[in-house]
Amino acid sequence: MGYFRFRKTISILPGVRINLSKTGVSGSLGGHGATVNVGKKGQQVTLGIPGTGLSYRTPLSTTLFIGLILVAVVAGIAYLVAPDAVKALLHWWQPRWF
């Protein structure tokens, strides 16, 4: 027998979303390829390949959290120094299927 589902996503800022469902509220930070989710099941990191439907989800450990912060800081500093190079690098790995 079937059942109804409910899910609503509200975008607060680019890359920051609040997800509402009948089972609870969660928050997401990130975009295509890497997202950190905080909700009823705890903190989780989802890494995926955009456009393929393939992803890997794992609980967010302290070590992984610190690693993600370091990557974000290095990317931010690189963007301040050479924004065009960072944009080109970020768009290089994305599939161009669409």
N, C-alpha and C positions, 0 to 999 in steps of 0.2 A: 504494500500500500504506500502511496506517496505522502509527502509532507511538504509544508511550506517552509521556505527559508527567507531570512531577511538580512540584508547587508547594505549599509550606506557608508560611503567614504566622503569625508569632508576635507578638502585641501585648505590648510591654514596659510602656509607659505610654500614656495616651490620646494618640493622634497620633504615636506612635513605634512602628515595626514593623520586624521582621527578616524578610526573605523568603528562603526556601530553595528551590532548584530543582536539577535535575540539572546545570545549567550553572554554578552558583555561588551565592554569598550576596550579598544586597544589603540596604540599609537604606532606610527611608522615614520622612520627617518631614513631618507635615501631615495634612490631612483632606480632606473634600469640597471641591472647588473649587481647591485649591492644594496641591501636594505636591513636595517636593524628594527625589529619589532618588539614592543613591550606590551604585554597584555596578561590575560588570565593564566596563560601557560608559562609565564616568566619572560626573560629576555632571550631572543633568538636572533641569529644572523642568517640571512638568506643571500647566497651568492649564486648568480645565474648568468646564462649567456643570452643576451637580449635577442629576441626574434626566434629562438629555438624551442622555447618551452622547457628547457633543461635548467634545473636549479638544484642546489644543495643547501639544506637547512641544518643548523647545529646550534646547541645552546651557547649563549654568550658567556664565555669564561673571562676572568680578569685578564689573563694573558692576551686573549684575542681582542678584548676591549682596548687594552693599552696599545697593541699593535695597530688597530684601526685608527686610534687617535694619532699615533706617530705618522702613519701614512697620510692622514688628512693634513697634518701640520706640514709635512714635506711637500705635498701637492700644493698647499696654499702658498708656501714660500716660493716654490717654483713658478706658480702662477703670477706672483708679484714681480718676479724677475723677468720671465719670458712668457707672457700670456698666450701669444700665438703658438708657441711650441707646445704648451700644455694642451691647448684646444686641439691641435693637430694630433697629438698623441692619444687623447681621449676618443677622438672620432676615428682613429685609424683602426682600432680593434673591433669596432661595431660592425656587424654584418650589414651589407648594402643590398639586401634582398628586396626591400620595398621602396 
